[in-house]
Amino acid sequence: MHTELLQWFRKAGRELPWRKDYSPYSVWVAETMLCQTQVGRVIPRYFLWMRRFPDIFALAEAPLGELLRVWEGLGYYARPRYMRKTAEKVVETFQGEFPKDYNILRGLPGIGHYTACAILSIAYNLPYPAIDGNASRVFARLLDLSLPVETRKAQKMVFDFALSLIRKGEARLVNQAIMDLGALICVPRSPRCSFCPVRQYCLAFQRNTQIIRPVRRVRSLKSAEAVVVFCHRDGQVLIRRRPEGGFLGGLWEFPWKENASPDELIPKDFRDRDSVPELIGEIFHTYCQRRIKARIFFIDVNRETFSSEEYHWEEVNRLDEYPFSSFHRKALRLFREFMVQRRVKET
Ligand code: SF4
């Protein structure tokens, strides 16, 4: 299997921007961005990141707002903060060189088991299996695992099997080959088994169980409702910055609340006379095992009487300079469409 896999990878493996120099820094940045995010979304952000923060020294000194702006859209906003902390530590303690030791890497902020294995194997070519989502699916099929892949027992079986495939000096090749096999051939819904270089070794293929592998633990999403209000006056809207350290800390947002009405967000006294919140649409967003349905409102606010330490006014056409979470970006898109239609009606 090892020979067929590597022959296939040498011919068909993906050319990705972080597969040029295999520096620990570029591997770390790419693998951190790729966690839970598709390659197509990561590539432009990776280029942007590398232009702004080309090495660990530049990252260690980067302002948080700029990091969040470059990261925007990738989700999991605690990651860039951890990355900067890790950069500071690597610069201060290891003279800018990532350690080659699994336990020391795990001690750095935000570096988990997968990222440590990815740095050690892909950057340093040391024998550690790096099992991302794609690789985990491939192994669950090769072994025809009937256990959910998230279970400890299944993870151990997968890890041991993956380790057995790595020969001396080939960790980088083998790990990337398995990742690419999962991304290009052993894809989630319809695996392309007739093109698969390792099908003769695949138990799921032999038993025709590919479609039901990997078995997943069923987790139900909780539903929630929310309102977002665009408080507008003279081409400006209210925004606020989320507190540092908390969930989505440091990102900006519009007034919003779960299980609330627009009136609870903006007291009536602060509005222009006769203005009422106008529903401009709905968005759906999923995060942290929750599916949120949000109604988006627009309202004219009397700026002279509205004052808040929490919120401040910003020009609508400057909002792209702020990092927002994907949830608030979706709401902003809807607001912009609404403003275009409003202008058309007024003319
Ligand atoms: S034979 Fe099919 S199920 Fe098995 S590893 Fe290849 S693509 Fe995946």
Residues whose N, C-alpha, C, O or C-beta is under 5 A from the ligand:
A	BS01	SF4	V138 R141 I185 C186 P191 R192 C193 C196 R199 C202 A204 F205 Q210
